[in-house]
Amino acid sequence: MTQLRCNKSASYTDLNTIYAQCSGPGGLHLAEFMADKMGMEAGKRLLDVGCNRGYQTCFLAREYGVQAMGIDPWADRMEGDPMVDHLRRNAEAWGVSHLVLGQKIGVPDTHFAAGSFDFVYSTTALEMIRMLEGEEGYLACLKELWRVLKPGGVMGIGEPMHRDIPVPPDLMPHVSQSDFPWKDCFRDIHQTVDAIRQAGFEIIEADYAPEAHKWWMEYAEHDPFCKLDPEGDPKTLTVDDGRWVSFGYVIARRP
Ligand SMILES: C[S@@+](CC[C@H](N)C(=O)[O-])C[C@H]1O[C@@H](n2cnc3c(N)ncnc32)[C@H](O)[C@@H]1O
């Protein structure tokens, strides 16, 4: 297994801000974990799919020197601004405007030219599309990511996933949420790898992240929506106690 550097994100210590600007478990630790696994290098072109407010995008631009394109089709749930407006403001605040661009678009209809990017990165985004568009829709997104990567380019997908066990009965009511029920969004690592292979990728590495439980508990404590609704995701994660909920990653190459 690759030796992780895991020190770039250590100086970003304000977890309340990080979890308010990111959406999902892991924050900047996740971005660093993925970037190191993907071998991100300065000057290369990166596509961040479902960049949300672009905090991870800006982190990758500042810490790895990549030229980053963040895409996100939605508006922010709190303030109603397009996510890419937040991305632009964050890029200015981080001093990386020269490295970061944003487009209010989503997969699978990106309209980028084939082979535009050296790296494609997406965290906590595609599992929602699977719920909304089904397995066919998920596959269509993966095929689009394959298309926009250069041959030899590397994709890193980090997703909320479940461990390879059935939902424990006491957890079932908690993962049957009305919006984005986790039992319908999440897959295990094997199912995710199968879909990524089916889209034409060659798998470099795939596993559950060793820090998955820690990242989820940080999310439960620091995410603003979790703070507003402790009986929601924080309760689910407490009941689960690391049995079913995890976070998986797949690093794959376009041959
Ligand atoms: C939970 S957020 C994750 C954000 C960020 N990657 C992170 O980990 O903090 C998922 C994002 O995916 C975006 N999204 C939804 N549909 C999408 C699509 N079809 N293509 C790309 N992004 C999409 C949403 O707008 C949302 O901002």
The ligand as an SDF file (V2000), in Angstrom:
LIG
                    3D

 27 29  0  0  0  0  0  0  0  0999 V2000
  -22.6020   16.0720   -1.0060 C   0  0  0  0  0  0  0  0  0  0  0  0
  -21.9240   17.2240   -2.1420 S   0  0  0  0  0  0  0  0  0  0  0  0
  -20.2270   16.7800   -2.0890 C   0  0  0  0  0  0  0  0  0  0  0  0
  -19.3350   17.9310   -2.3170 C   0  0  0  0  0  0  0  0  0  0  0  0
  -17.8350   17.7770   -2.2240 C   0  0  0  0  0  0  0  0  0  0  0  0
  -17.3090   16.8760   -3.2070 N   0  0  0  0  0  0  0  0  0  0  0  0
  -17.4310   17.3830   -0.8430 C   0  0  0  0  0  0  0  0  0  0  0  0
  -17.1010   16.2300   -0.6250 O   0  0  0  0  0  0  0  0  0  0  0  0
  -17.4720   18.2470    0.0090 O   0  0  0  0  0  0  0  0  0  0  0  0
  -22.4420   16.5980   -3.7040 C   0  0  0  0  0  0  0  0  0  0  0  0
  -22.4930   17.6300   -4.7890 C   0  0  0  0  0  0  0  0  0  0  0  0
  -22.8440   16.9700   -6.0160 O   0  0  0  0  0  0  0  0  0  0  0  0
  -23.5430   17.9060   -6.7980 C   0  0  0  0  0  0  0  0  0  0  0  0
  -24.2640   17.2250   -7.8850 N   0  0  0  0  0  0  0  0  0  0  0  0
  -25.5450   16.8410   -7.9420 C   0  0  0  0  0  0  0  0  0  0  0  0
  -25.8330   16.3120   -9.1370 N   0  0  0  0  0  0  0  0  0  0  0  0
  -24.6910   16.3580   -9.8590 C   0  0  0  0  0  0  0  0  0  0  0  0
  -24.3440   15.9930  -11.2000 C   0  0  0  0  0  0  0  0  0  0  0  0
  -25.2270   15.4260  -12.0200 N   0  0  0  0  0  0  0  0  0  0  0  0
  -23.0810   16.2050  -11.6050 N   0  0  0  0  0  0  0  0  0  0  0  0
  -22.1510   16.7550  -10.7730 C   0  0  0  0  0  0  0  0  0  0  0  0
  -22.4390   17.1270   -9.5060 N   0  0  0  0  0  0  0  0  0  0  0  0
  -23.6830   16.9320   -9.0580 C   0  0  0  0  0  0  0  0  0  0  0  0
  -24.4480   18.6070   -5.7910 C   0  0  0  0  0  0  0  0  0  0  0  0
  -24.8290   19.8730   -6.2480 O   0  0  0  0  0  0  0  0  0  0  0  0
  -23.5500   18.7040   -4.5610 C   0  0  0  0  0  0  0  0  0  0  0  0
  -22.9310   19.9350   -4.4370 O   0  0  0  0  0  0  0  0  0  0  0  0
  1  2  1  0
  2  3  1  0
  2 10  1  0
  3  4  1  0
  4  5  1  0
  5  6  1  0
  5  7  1  0
  7  8  2  0
  7  9  1  0
 10 11  1  0
 11 12  1  0
 11 26  1  0
 12 13  1  0
 13 14  1  0
 13 24  1  0
 14 15  1  0
 14 23  1  0
 15 16  2  0
 16 17  1  0
 17 18  1  0
 17 23  2  0
 18 19  1  0
 18 20  2  0
 20 21  1  0
 21 22  2  0
 22 23  1  0
 24 25  1  0
 24 26  1  0
 26 27  1  0
M  CHG  2   2   1   9  -1
M  END
$$$$
